[in-house]
Amino acid sequence: MHVQSRIMVISAVESTSIALLAQLSGLLDPLRAFSKTKPVWGTCAGAILLAQEVKDAKRGGQELLGCVSITIVRNGWGSQVQFLCSDLLTSELLNDCLHRWNLSRLDLV
């Protein structure tokens, strides 16, 4: 059975990583073509990728789908590293979570 997508949602990951993977896999042009005829939505990194213009882009720029007529300021609130730096996932916490969910470390691989 062949299923065609009716919408595209690009979530928050890292916009340059998404763009690079789309470029390397030959998906940039098909995604651009899709976005010309179908609804698209992007949050955070997805919004960056969908924008027509990005201010404060990474050195050398980045590929954009350019399908939404907006200008995005990249890292307007600082870099991701400035948001949260913490060693929350300690071995003890991980072991507690695994125990509660009845999982082993092998289930995470």
Backbone bond lengths (Angstrom), bond angles and torsions (degrees), N, CA, C in turn:
res aa  C-N    CA-C-N  psi(-1)  N-CA   C-N-CA  omega(-1)  CA-C   N-CA-C  phi
1 M - - - 1.442 - - 1.522 109.32 -
2 H 1.307 116.91 130.54 1.456 122.87 179.74 1.525 108.88 -99.48
3 V 1.320 116.00 125.31 1.464 121.03 -179.02 1.520 108.47 -116.31
4 Q 1.315 116.68 130.53 1.456 120.69 176.42 1.517 109.69 -103.77
5 S 1.317 115.24 138.84 1.462 120.22 178.77 1.513 109.93 -74.02
6 R 1.323 114.82 143.91 1.459 120.26 178.69 1.516 112.26 -104.87
7 I 1.328 117.47 -22.25 1.462 122.17 179.29 1.526 108.78 -140.46
8 M 1.330 116.12 163.97 1.461 120.91 175.43 1.519 108.08 -131.30
9 V 1.317 116.66 127.23 1.456 123.12 175.48 1.523 107.29 -121.17
10 I 1.317 116.34 124.68 1.472 121.40 177.49 1.514 106.24 -113.64
11 S 1.308 115.87 117.91 1.468 119.98 -174.17 1.527 111.89 -91.61
12 A 1.303 113.95 -173.97 1.459 121.91 -177.13 1.519 110.38 -81.11
13 V 1.286 115.92 110.82 1.467 121.68 172.23 1.516 105.29 -132.36
14 E 1.311 117.97 -98.52 1.456 123.61 175.14 1.515 105.23 -153.13
15 S 1.315 117.02 116.20 1.462 121.63 -167.49 1.523 113.63 -61.45
16 T 1.332 118.24 -39.07 1.461 118.22 -179.88 1.526 110.89 -69.83
17 S 1.318 117.84 -32.21 1.474 120.49 176.59 1.526 110.68 -67.34
18 I 1.336 116.36 -44.22 1.467 120.16 178.34 1.525 109.54 -60.39
19 A 1.346 116.67 -47.43 1.462 121.20 -178.55 1.523 111.29 -62.11
20 L 1.324 117.04 -42.87 1.464 120.58 -179.90 1.520 111.42 -63.80
21 L 1.329 116.85 -45.23 1.467 120.06 178.70 1.530 111.51 -64.60
22 A 1.333 116.84 -39.33 1.465 120.23 177.44 1.521 110.82 -64.67
23 Q 1.322 116.45 -39.05 1.461 121.20 179.08 1.529 110.60 -67.20
24 L 1.324 117.12 -48.23 1.466 120.90 -177.87 1.524 112.58 -65.03
25 S 1.315 116.89 -29.40 1.465 120.11 -178.52 1.533 112.52 -95.13
26 G 1.318 116.86 4.39 1.454 120.61 177.52 1.520 114.20 73.63
27 L 1.329 117.17 25.48 1.459 120.45 -176.82 1.532 115.11 -99.00
28 L 1.332 117.96 -8.42 1.466 118.80 -176.37 1.529 111.81 -59.71
29 D 1.329 117.71 -51.50 1.464 119.55 -178.50 1.525 112.54 -65.56
30 P 1.352 119.36 -43.23 1.466 117.95 175.45 1.533 113.17 -61.12
31 L 1.333 118.03 -36.46 1.467 120.74 177.40 1.523 110.87 -67.54
32 R 1.329 116.52 -39.00 1.469 120.10 176.75 1.525 110.36 -63.80
33 A 1.323 116.76 -43.35 1.464 120.82 179.72 1.530 110.48 -63.87
34 F 1.341 116.57 -42.79 1.463 120.98 178.49 1.522 110.32 -58.56
35 S 1.334 115.76 -45.11 1.463 120.08 -174.54 1.522 113.18 -69.54
36 K 1.320 117.90 -13.73 1.468 120.38 177.48 1.523 112.15 -78.59
37 T 1.335 116.38 -20.49 1.470 118.96 -174.59 1.525 114.13 -123.83
38 K 1.329 117.56 -8.31 1.466 121.22 -176.02 1.521 110.74 -128.05
39 P 1.332 117.01 159.84 1.469 120.37 176.54 1.529 111.60 -67.93
40 V 1.323 115.48 139.98 1.468 121.49 177.09 1.518 109.21 -130.89
41 W 1.316 115.86 151.24 1.460 121.76 178.53 1.519 107.52 -146.13
42 G 1.313 116.79 138.52 1.454 120.37 177.91 1.511 110.67 -138.48
43 T 1.320 116.06 138.45 1.456 120.79 174.82 1.522 108.18 -115.62
44 C 1.292 116.17 138.74 1.458 123.01 176.75 1.531 110.03 54.64
45 A 1.313 118.40 -111.20 1.464 121.61 -179.36 1.521 111.32 -61.41
46 G 1.318 116.77 -33.63 1.459 120.64 177.43 1.516 111.45 -63.06
47 A 1.338 117.16 -40.02 1.464 121.43 177.62 1.526 110.68 -65.15
48 I 1.315 116.94 -37.92 1.467 120.78 176.87 1.521 109.50 -61.11
49 L 1.311 116.72 -47.67 1.459 121.53 -177.87 1.535 111.86 -63.61
50 L 1.322 118.14 -34.61 1.459 122.09 -178.59 1.526 113.05 -78.93
51 A 1.330 118.00 -19.74 1.462 122.56 -174.21 1.527 112.55 -65.72
52 Q 1.335 114.51 156.31 1.464 119.62 174.62 1.523 111.67 -82.43
53 E 1.335 116.04 -25.63 1.463 119.92 -178.17 1.523 109.72 -145.87
54 V 1.342 115.14 143.09 1.462 120.80 177.65 1.516 108.60 -126.40
55 K 1.331 115.89 125.10 1.463 120.67 173.58 1.522 107.78 -92.07
56 D 1.320 115.55 148.65 1.461 122.52 -178.03 1.527 111.50 60.34
57 A 1.327 115.85 38.16 1.473 120.32 177.72 1.520 109.27 -68.02
58 K 1.303 115.08 164.87 1.457 119.70 177.50 1.531 109.38 -62.39
59 R 1.335 116.17 154.90 1.461 120.39 177.42 1.516 109.84 -53.87
60 G 1.307 116.13 132.65 1.459 120.10 -178.07 1.515 112.83 87.71
61 G 1.338 116.33 -5.50 1.455 121.06 178.58 1.511 112.86 75.76
62 Q 1.319 115.51 -171.25 1.451 121.07 177.84 1.518 108.16 -155.15
63 E 1.303 116.07 153.99 1.452 120.99 177.40 1.522 109.49 -68.97
64 L 1.319 115.58 140.56 1.456 121.72 176.45 1.523 108.36 -126.94
65 L 1.314 116.26 152.85 1.454 119.50 172.30 1.519 109.50 -76.66
66 G 1.326 116.89 -31.79 1.449 121.71 174.14 1.516 114.82 64.47
67 C 1.311 117.35 29.98 1.466 120.45 -174.10 1.520 114.00 -99.18
68 V 1.326 117.80 -6.53 1.466 120.74 177.82 1.528 107.10 -119.15
69 S 1.312 116.67 127.89 1.469 120.55 -174.24 1.530 111.09 -79.27
70 I 1.337 114.05 70.27 1.461 121.47 176.88 1.523 108.85 -135.18
71 T 1.323 114.98 157.27 1.458 122.30 171.33 1.517 106.63 -112.52
72 I 1.302 116.31 126.60 1.474 122.94 -178.00 1.528 108.83 -107.97
73 V 1.318 116.38 139.26 1.465 120.87 171.41 1.519 106.44 -96.76
74 R 1.297 115.43 112.08 1.460 121.18 -178.29 1.521 110.02 -70.16
75 N 1.317 116.30 134.33 1.470 122.20 179.37 1.524 112.24 54.72
76 G 1.316 115.45 44.82 1.455 120.76 -179.53 1.521 113.37 -59.69
77 W 1.322 117.90 -25.04 1.462 122.04 -179.59 1.523 111.51 -110.22
78 G 1.310 116.91 17.93 1.463 120.80 -179.67 1.515 110.55 104.48
79 S 1.311 114.96 169.58 1.466 119.33 -178.21 1.524 110.35 -73.92
80 Q 1.319 115.27 164.76 1.464 120.15 -178.21 1.524 111.63 -59.12
81 V 1.308 116.46 -33.32 1.460 120.25 -178.30 1.523 111.21 -66.13
82 Q 1.327 117.22 -25.72 1.462 120.82 -179.71 1.524 112.32 -79.11
83 F 1.328 118.11 -14.73 1.455 120.24 -177.54 1.519 112.57 -73.65
84 L 1.300 117.10 -50.23 1.456 119.51 -176.87 1.520 109.86 -154.50
85 C 1.277 115.53 121.28 1.458 121.35 173.63 1.512 106.82 -123.36
86 S 1.317 115.70 114.87 1.446 119.18 -177.20 1.512 109.69 -159.98
87 D 1.300 117.02 150.58 1.456 122.60 174.76 1.521 108.97 -101.25
88 L 1.323 116.72 54.88 1.452 120.86 -175.76 1.523 113.69 -68.22
89 L 1.321 116.39 -38.02 1.452 118.97 -175.02 1.531 109.38 -85.25
90 T 1.291 114.89 75.95 1.451 120.68 177.03 1.521 108.87 -82.59
91 S 1.284 116.62 166.09 1.464 120.93 177.98 1.518 111.25 -57.78
92 E 1.321 116.33 -40.74 1.463 120.31 -179.31 1.530 111.10 -63.24
93 L 1.327 116.47 -45.12 1.461 120.51 178.73 1.527 110.82 -65.23
94 L 1.323 116.92 -43.46 1.460 120.62 178.50 1.521 110.45 -60.80
95 N 1.315 117.53 -46.32 1.465 120.82 179.18 1.531 111.43 -61.54
96 D 1.331 117.20 -39.51 1.458 121.02 178.06 1.530 110.70 -62.75
97 C 1.329 117.05 -45.05 1.471 120.84 178.73 1.525 110.98 -63.31
98 L 1.304 116.63 -44.19 1.464 120.21 179.89 1.521 110.62 -61.13
99 H 1.337 116.22 -41.38 1.462 120.72 179.35 1.531 110.83 -63.73
100 R 1.340 116.71 -45.00 1.469 121.11 -179.31 1.529 111.83 -62.61
101 W 1.335 116.49 -35.61 1.469 120.29 -177.56 1.522 111.80 -94.17
102 N 1.324 116.22 4.97 1.455 122.13 179.94 1.533 111.55 56.26
103 L 1.333 116.03 48.17 1.466 122.38 -179.97 1.515 109.73 -120.34
104 S 1.299 115.96 164.54 1.457 120.87 171.04 1.526 107.56 -116.23
105 R 1.297 117.00 169.20 1.473 119.88 178.27 1.521 111.12 -61.88
106 L 1.321 118.05 -27.15 1.452 121.50 178.98 1.534 111.55 -66.95
107 D 1.340 117.87 -26.16 1.461 120.89 178.86 1.536 111.28 -68.49
108 L 1.322 117.60 -18.84 1.442 121.32 -177.61 1.516 112.60 -87.79
109 V 1.304 117.47 -10.79 1.477 121.42 -177.48 1.493 110.94 -80.99
